[in-house]
Amino acid sequence: MHAAVSLWPLIGVVVIIAGFILRFNPMLVVAIAAIVTGVAAQFPAEQVLAEIGTGFIKTRNLPLIILLPLAIIGLLERHGLRIHAQNWIARIRSATAGRLLIVYLAARELTAAMGLTSLGGHPQMVRPLLAPMTEGAAETRYGQLTDAVRFKLRAYAAATDNVGLFFGEDIFVAFGAIVLMSTFLHEAGIDVEPLHIALWGIPTAISAFIIHGYRLSRLDAALDREMGYKQGPGLVASPVPANNDGMQP
């Protein structure tokens, strides 16, 4: 007979959920959850402290890894990275916000499928490059943007990066989730090779690209209606309003 498994250590998950809902300090919530889990598992106090210390030693370089790229990106933005990205995309007259995001979605999925998940991301790609380029394409087409449109474009840029990464990395055979699923199924008596799981991720990735690509194509039509854009025989887009110095905003 199997020994009874205590579910009390799972109370740490409840503590984390409650702490995040109440918007307490994340570091404090995680530390309290670790202590509560150890007490619920009937670990000695010294073992709980040892485990917390071990976890701290293993992740003490994590803040440095996160802060260094942010400092570099901030320095690049200070020297005009966002402005140059907007000006560059503005020169491509056929570029629209939806088309640009569709191209990025394809590139993000393909690179994630090859395991290159660090090529994109919100801090290093979306905020300094993709969002400004999307706004620049929209400004070329519509002129001055409202705050609501600008925030919508930023949200679509962030969502596009998420969709491309989430469904693209499922194709990479060495992805941690694929190894986890393969191990779980093997322990359940179902032998499935990681390569087979990765291959079955391809139809899902293609479906995600088609669905989100359609949403992005509809984004241009929605912006045309919202900004009152009309172009056809004898009709041209309204010019971008100029500042007092004669320069476009």
C-alpha positions as CSV (number, residue, x, y, z in Angstrom):
1,M,0.0,0.0,0.0
2,H,1.2,3.5,-0.7
3,A,1.9,5.8,2.2
4,A,-0.5,8.7,2.5
5,V,0.8,11.9,1.0
6,S,0.3,15.1,2.9
7,L,-1.1,18.0,1.0
8,W,-0.4,20.6,3.7
9,P,2.9,21.8,2.1
10,L,0.8,23.1,-0.8
11,I,-0.5,25.8,1.5
12,G,2.6,27.8,0.4
13,V,1.0,28.2,-3.0
14,V,-2.1,29.7,-1.3
15,V,0.2,32.1,0.6
16,I,1.8,33.2,-2.7
17,I,-1.6,33.7,-4.5
18,A,-3.0,35.7,-1.5
19,G,0.1,37.8,-1.2
20,F,0.1,38.7,-4.9
21,I,-3.7,39.5,-4.9
22,L,-3.1,41.8,-1.9
23,R,-0.1,43.3,-3.7
24,F,2.4,42.7,-0.9
25,N,6.1,42.9,-1.5
26,P,6.9,39.9,-3.7
27,M,10.2,39.1,-1.9
28,L,8.4,39.0,1.4
29,V,5.6,36.9,0.1
30,V,8.0,34.3,-1.4
31,A,10.0,34.2,1.8
32,I,6.9,33.7,4.0
33,A,5.6,31.0,1.6
34,A,8.9,29.1,1.9
35,I,8.8,29.2,5.7
36,V,5.1,28.2,5.7
37,T,5.8,25.3,3.3
38,G,8.7,24.1,5.4
39,V,6.7,24.2,8.6
40,A,3.7,22.4,7.0
41,A,6.2,19.7,5.8
42,Q,7.4,19.3,9.4
43,F,11.0,20.3,8.4
44,P,13.3,21.3,11.3
45,A,13.9,25.1,11.5
46,E,17.5,24.7,10.6
47,Q,16.6,22.8,7.5
48,V,14.2,25.5,6.4
49,L,16.8,28.2,6.9
50,A,19.4,26.1,5.1
51,E,17.1,25.6,2.0
52,I,16.4,29.3,1.9
53,G,20.1,30.1,2.1
54,T,20.9,27.6,-0.6
55,G,18.3,29.2,-2.9
56,F,19.7,32.6,-2.2
57,I,23.2,31.5,-3.1
58,K,22.1,29.9,-6.3
59,T,20.2,33.0,-7.5
60,R,22.4,35.8,-6.0
61,N,23.6,36.7,-9.5
62,L,20.1,37.0,-10.9
63,P,19.7,40.7,-10.1
64,L,22.9,41.5,-11.9
65,I,21.8,39.6,-15.0
66,I,18.5,41.5,-15.0
67,L,19.8,45.0,-14.2
68,L,22.8,45.1,-16.6
69,P,20.7,44.7,-19.8
70,L,18.2,47.3,-18.4
71,A,21.0,49.8,-17.8
72,I,22.4,49.3,-21.3
73,I,18.9,49.6,-22.9
74,G,18.3,52.8,-20.9
75,L,21.6,54.2,-22.1
76,L,20.7,53.4,-25.7
77,E,17.3,55.0,-25.3
78,R,18.9,58.1,-23.8
79,H,21.0,58.5,-26.9
80,G,18.0,58.2,-29.3
81,L,17.4,54.5,-29.9
82,R,13.6,54.9,-29.9
83,I,13.7,58.0,-32.1
84,H,15.9,56.4,-34.7
85,A,13.7,53.3,-34.7
86,Q,10.6,55.4,-35.4
87,N,12.4,57.5,-38.1
88,W,13.7,54.3,-39.8
89,I,10.3,52.6,-40.1
90,A,8.7,55.9,-41.1
91,R,10.7,55.8,-44.3
92,I,9.0,52.6,-45.4
93,R,5.7,54.0,-46.8
94,S,4.1,50.6,-47.2
95,A,4.7,49.6,-43.6
96,T,1.7,49.6,-41.3
97,A,1.4,48.6,-37.6
98,G,-0.3,45.3,-38.4
99,R,2.1,44.3,-41.2
100,L,5.1,45.1,-39.0
101,L,3.8,43.1,-36.1
102,I,3.0,40.1,-38.4
103,V,6.6,40.1,-39.6
104,Y,7.9,40.2,-36.1
105,L,5.5,37.4,-35.0
106,A,6.9,35.1,-37.8
107,A,10.5,36.0,-36.8
108,R,9.8,35.5,-33.1
109,E,8.2,32.1,-33.6
110,L,10.9,30.8,-35.9
111,T,13.8,31.9,-33.7
112,A,12.0,30.5,-30.6
113,A,11.5,27.2,-32.4
114,M,15.3,27.1,-32.9
115,G,15.9,27.7,-29.2
116,L,16.9,31.4,-29.6
117,T,14.4,32.7,-27.0
118,S,16.6,35.5,-25.8
119,L,16.5,37.4,-29.2
120,G,13.2,39.0,-28.2
121,G,11.5,40.0,-25.0
122,H,9.8,43.0,-23.5
123,P,12.7,44.9,-22.0
124,Q,15.3,44.3,-24.8
125,M,13.1,44.3,-27.9
126,V,9.5,45.4,-27.4
127,R,9.9,48.6,-25.4
128,P,13.0,50.0,-27.1
129,L,12.5,48.8,-30.7
130,L,9.2,47.1,-31.6
131,A,6.8,49.5,-29.9
132,P,8.5,52.7,-31.2
133,M,8.6,51.2,-34.7
134,T,4.9,50.3,-34.6
135,E,4.0,53.8,-33.4
136,G,6.2,55.2,-36.1
137,A,4.5,53.2,-38.8
138,A,1.1,54.4,-37.5
139,E,2.2,58.0,-37.3
140,T,3.3,57.9,-40.9
141,R,-0.1,56.7,-41.9
142,Y,-2.4,58.7,-39.6
143,G,-0.4,61.6,-38.3
144,Q,-0.4,62.5,-34.6
145,L,-1.7,59.6,-32.5
146,T,-3.9,59.8,-29.5
147,D,-2.8,58.3,-26.2
148,A,-5.5,55.5,-26.5
149,V,-4.1,54.4,-29.9
150,R,-0.5,54.6,-28.7
151,F,-1.3,52.4,-25.7
152,K,-3.2,50.0,-27.9
153,L,-0.2,49.6,-30.2
154,R,2.1,49.0,-27.3
155,A,-0.2,46.3,-26.0
156,Y,-0.4,44.6,-29.4
157,A,3.4,44.7,-29.6
158,A,3.8,43.1,-26.2
159,A,1.1,40.5,-27.0
160,T,2.8,39.6,-30.3
161,D,6.0,38.9,-28.5
162,N,4.2,36.7,-26.0
163,V,2.4,34.7,-28.6
164,G,5.5,34.2,-30.8
165,L,7.6,33.0,-27.8
166,F,5.0,30.9,-26.1
167,F,4.0,28.8,-29.2
168,G,7.4,28.9,-30.9
169,E,9.5,27.5,-28.0
170,D,7.1,24.5,-27.8
171,I,8.7,23.2,-31.0
172,F,12.2,23.3,-29.6
173,V,13.0,19.7,-28.6
174,A,15.3,20.8,-25.7
175,F,12.7,23.1,-24.2
176,G,12.2,22.5,-20.5
177,A,8.4,22.1,-20.7
178,I,8.8,19.3,-23.4
179,V,11.3,17.4,-21.2
180,L,8.9,17.8,-18.2
181,M,5.9,16.5,-20.2
182,S,8.0,13.6,-21.5
183,T,9.2,12.7,-18.0
184,F,5.7,12.9,-16.6
185,L,4.2,10.7,-19.3
186,H,7.0,8.2,-18.8
187,E,6.3,7.9,-15.1
188,A,2.7,7.4,-15.9
189,G,3.6,4.4,-18.1
190,I,3.3,6.3,-21.5
191,D,6.6,6.3,-23.4
192,V,6.7,9.4,-25.7
193,E,9.9,10.8,-27.2
194,P,10.5,14.5,-26.7
195,L,10.9,14.8,-30.4
196,H,7.3,13.6,-31.0
197,I,6.0,16.1,-28.5
198,A,7.9,18.9,-30.2
199,L,6.6,17.9,-33.7
200,W,3.0,18.0,-32.4
201,G,3.7,21.5,-31.3
202,I,4.1,22.6,-34.9
203,P,0.3,22.5,-35.8
204,T,-0.4,24.5,-32.6
205,A,2.3,27.1,-33.5
206,I,0.9,27.4,-37.1
207,S,-2.6,27.9,-35.8
208,A,-1.4,30.5,-33.3
209,F,0.3,32.4,-36.1
210,I,-2.8,32.3,-38.3
211,I,-5.1,33.4,-35.5
212,H,-3.0,36.2,-34.1
213,G,-1.9,37.2,-37.6
214,Y,-5.6,37.7,-38.5
215,R,-6.0,39.8,-35.4
216,L,-3.1,41.9,-36.5
217,S,-4.4,42.3,-40.0
218,R,-7.7,43.5,-38.5
219,L,-5.8,46.0,-36.4
220,D,-5.0,48.2,-39.4
221,A,-8.7,48.2,-40.4
222,A,-9.7,49.1,-36.8
223,L,-7.2,51.9,-36.8
224,D,-8.4,53.2,-40.2
225,R,-11.9,53.5,-38.8
226,E,-10.8,55.0,-35.5
227,M,-8.5,57.6,-37.0
228,G,-10.8,58.4,-39.9
229,Y,-8.3,57.3,-42.5
230,K,-9.4,57.2,-46.1
231,Q,-7.3,56.6,-49.2
232,G,-8.3,55.7,-52.7
233,P,-8.6,57.3,-56.2
234,G,-8.4,61.0,-55.6
235,L,-7.9,60.6,-51.9
236,V,-4.7,60.9,-50.0
237,A,-3.8,60.6,-46.3
238,S,-3.8,63.6,-44.2
239,P,-0.3,65.0,-43.7
240,V,1.4,64.7,-40.3
241,P,1.1,68.0,-38.5
242,A,4.3,69.9,-38.1
243,N,5.7,71.6,-35.0
244,N,6.6,75.3,-34.9
245,D,10.1,74.5,-36.0
246,G,8.8,72.8,-39.2
247,M,9.8,69.3,-38.0
248,Q,7.4,66.4,-37.8
249,P,6.7,65.2,-34.3
